[in-house]
């Protein structure tokens, strides 16, 4: 590595570590202590002044450190970045390592925040799948930015017809994260409508030269806010009577922007909401077992009864 490169690396080390012994710097840069002293002189000529602290715990330090205050970054914002970094690196995000490196570069400039222990209990994905999703995400992002169509082989779980790989041409509009998985959405030429696609179910993907025009009337944020999950179907009115302990868990979450919770007694609540995503709501209600009673809609009540009958036959 060149003398200039080593001098710049020494500057970055001191920027992030506050104080380093000459021996430590020499070992990291793989040079002699004498060369470290030469780099100190070079940096001084460039206006980057390095101070020296004598003694057993002494070493080199920057006299004119980069200050985050000049960038308008507050202590509260740094704390938010630190927490976000802990959440992301403990999860299953495809760019977790890249984000951690970026966050650490900023956080090391401050050096006053204690370590936060955080763990996000998530199902770990195999490394090959993480790598594949990352590459697919990059290709999809190029299509979004350049407004170019993508061709993909996609394996859906929707119904028997789509269990095999289906070839699709899609106009990619954007990406979003839901329930531990990365999705993208866009206009599907096969289905003649806006569809959501789970990136992990893509088998093959390529970007085309064909351009497309985005439908600006489609507001993904507004649609997902009204949906229990990510299924964009008809809006319906939901009314549930929920008992403890599920009532306490439901009170701790926001399932819909239009939800209403009425406490009937200490252990029982009445949950009301206007939302979308009927199949996901059905699964949610089933997961609460005997702790919930469906009051409306009538169709959901009948569907739950039918599922219970099927379940009873399984265990006969």
Beta strands, then each sheet from edge to edge (+ up, - down):
strand 1: 50-53
strand 2: 59-62
strand 3: 148-154
strand 4: 166-178
strand 5: 181-188
strand 6: 193-198
strand 7: 202-211
strand 8: 236-243
strand 9: 260-263
strand 10: 268-275
strand 11: 292-296
sheet 1: 1+ 2-
sheet 2: 6+ 5- 4+ 3- 7+
sheet 3: 9+ 10- 8+ 11-
end
